[in-house]
């Protein structure tokens, strides 16, 4: 007889309690709150670099670090390849009771992440100058962009990727609190180390280098935390670096790539969209580049909350999909979607009212603040549309339907968003770039709705068979 879930002590809560027994609101709360908290800390420490660099009053330093943000985020695409692909499969395997195969998938995912992160870091080191010039780094911004890239990508890329993969894998077995704690630890350290390296340990003029060093160190410490969590729980966990049990089945490898590649491609195209925005903005003036760089960070607050909601719900949906629990799966989907839309609505209200005040947090230059406030009031209108777009992608990742999620992701960026950037820039100029997100995501949400309606009967049939 199952024990009452509300009497299970927090420290003895098992994956069966979270995935099967707890009421859906309680299970979502346990999974989502740490995930959202970690996403907010990630956002804050990414913003912290811009904030502290902005205190120098040098817009070229702000622009230089903003140029690297999309490239840094590409490293997180590799975390999605191994972490989302592996984590989604691990949750489904646990739902089917296949723990041995889940252990093999875990080791494969970690070594896959190590390999691709090392190759990417080496490539950035070799092709640094042409890459930065392609991104739009000019005479005033190249030096700062190079300093930041060396620290956070070339040196810090591997620990960043592995720590994020471990966070995804640990969350996939129900340990959302531990998964969030490691990311939060790294973020808080970054916030604390930024002013120390920028304004105390390094000389004036090296503030961007100091921010990069702080980010690198904090990600290394986060990795050590996740390794400690993994080693501490290895007797009762399927998450491992050990290849002692051999490689996963060919079908499992295909499933990791089947979900991981769409996740990585979607993230890559998201970052490509940011790169194109920067590239188009730099053709106007450096103040426009600095302003959009600030806005692209501020607008991530509600988006990161939405991502945290999706990350928290994914293991629950994947597990219950594989276990055949249709009601629990549908309740999780409905509640998660409602929560994300509420967050989006609140963010629109706050940003419309306080756009200038949010912009002033990052830089005091009056012209840049004025421009950033105008950009922010427009971009925030796309927030609920963006949430619904990647919410649908996460659903199909949870179902293991990589081809559908790949179609949704590539169509969103390559058919709607990126072409809309060029079109509206040509027709309306600088503000056309800012309006492109709203225009493109209206089309994306309409497409996502029809795709989900089309494939929902097949998903329901699959759950019924698993039951």
Buried (B, 14 or more C-beta within 10 A) or exposed (E): EEEEBEEBEEEEBEBBBBBBBBEBEBBBBBBBBBBBBBBBBBBBBBBBBBBBBBBBEBBBBBBBBBBBBBBBBBBBBBBBBBBBBBBBBBBBBBBBEBEEBBBBBBBBBBBBBBEBBBEBBEEBBEEBEEBBEEBBBBEBBBBBBBBBBBBBBBBBBBBBBBBBBBBBBBBBBBBBBBBBBBBBBBBBBBBEBBBEBBBEEBEEEBBBBBBBBBBBBBBBBBBBBBBEBBEEBBEEBBBBBEEEBEEBEEEBBEBBBBBBBBBBBBBBBBBBBBBBBBBBBBEBEBBBBBBBBBBBBBBBBBBBBBBBBBBBBBBBBBBBBBBBBBEBBBBBBEBBBEBBBEBBEEBBEBBEEEBBEBBBBBBEBEBBBBBBBBBBBBBBBBBBBBBBBBBBBBBBBBBBBBEBBBBBBBBBBBBBBBEBBBBBBEEEEBEBBBBBBBBBBEBBBEBBEEBBEEBEEEBEEBBEEBE
